[in-house]
Amino acid sequence: MLRLYHYWSSVCSQKVRMCLAEKGLDWESRHVDIFAFENYEPAYTKLNPKAVVPTLDHDGNILIESNVILEYLEDLFPDQVRLRPHEPFARSTMRLWLYNSEELAHWNVNVCSHNLRHARRMDQRYSHEEQMAAAMKCPNPMIALRLKRRLAVGVSVEEEDEAYAKLDYLLDQMEQRLGEQRLGEQGLGEQGLGQGPWIAGSMFTLADIAMAPMVNRIEVLARPEMIAPARRPRVADWWQRIQERPGYRTAFSFKNPDSNDPVKR
Ligand SMILES: N[C@@H](CCC(=O)N[C@@H](CS)C(=O)NCC(=O)O)C(=O)O
């Protein structure tokens, strides 16, 4: 049995939901309202000491970290729609982009989401004091300090601009990756790291799944022109193809259980 602890619009949860959908796996949902601070409750942090979503429970094996969960699902169900190439260089490219999705994309998307999404939600529900009290309960010092700092000074325009510049830098690399032609790639077939159309070459992989929620978030944030065809034609084309996939549609249509949430997408 696969049980996923997740939040409807969390990018890291979307990654795992998309992987489950692409593989056609059944799973049980445990929605964790991170804007009601349910992820800081001891019952949850016992499972996930980092106090973040997602967490996967597979027959009592508890997994955290979305990229680790993606690879675990691939290890468990390798034949149920393969999402990882065999060829070592294509596989390493897939892993590089899993890493990029966390190191560069997730952190900066989080900064850019704060004013438009996160603060609006929390301010609608809780006073400043209540939010500070919740931050005090968070056992993960990185998350707690980030929340306390944001409650004290917010996210400035400069900080946002810096985060968008880092996302631009990553999207430039993605544009280049999707157009790269490796010498001698002919004949590598499905495993080869040829020119697209996917991030690790001709095969749709976990790397595409890991980047999909990040690009989706950039689109719903204030700067969708970052992925417009005129600016980055290959990324725009990739994004179009991602959105056409039934796995994307299933994963991203998970309903927000809170109808009063000011954030709709
Ligand atoms: N590296 C972790 C990051 C998880 C993470 O930061 N999740 C966010 C939602 S996308 C979260 O739970 N935030 C809760 C909080 O900041 O209180 C992963 O990939 O699973």
The ligand as an ORCA input file, in Angstrom:
! r2SCAN-3c Opt
* xyz 0 1
  N      13.699     18.804     -0.320
  C      12.367     18.559      0.110
  C      11.654     19.884      0.222
  C      10.252     19.704      0.785
  C       9.586     21.060      1.058
  O      10.237     22.077      1.370
  N       8.252     21.058      0.973
  C       7.489     22.266      1.179
  C       6.331     22.301      0.209
  S       6.878     22.207     -1.470
  C       6.953     22.288      2.595
  O       6.495     21.286      3.086
  N       6.996     23.459      3.254
  C       6.441     23.591      4.552
  C       6.969     24.761      5.338
  O       7.834     25.484      4.821
  O       6.476     24.945      6.448
  C      11.653     17.611     -0.858
  O      11.975     17.649     -2.050
  O      10.820     16.801     -0.423
*
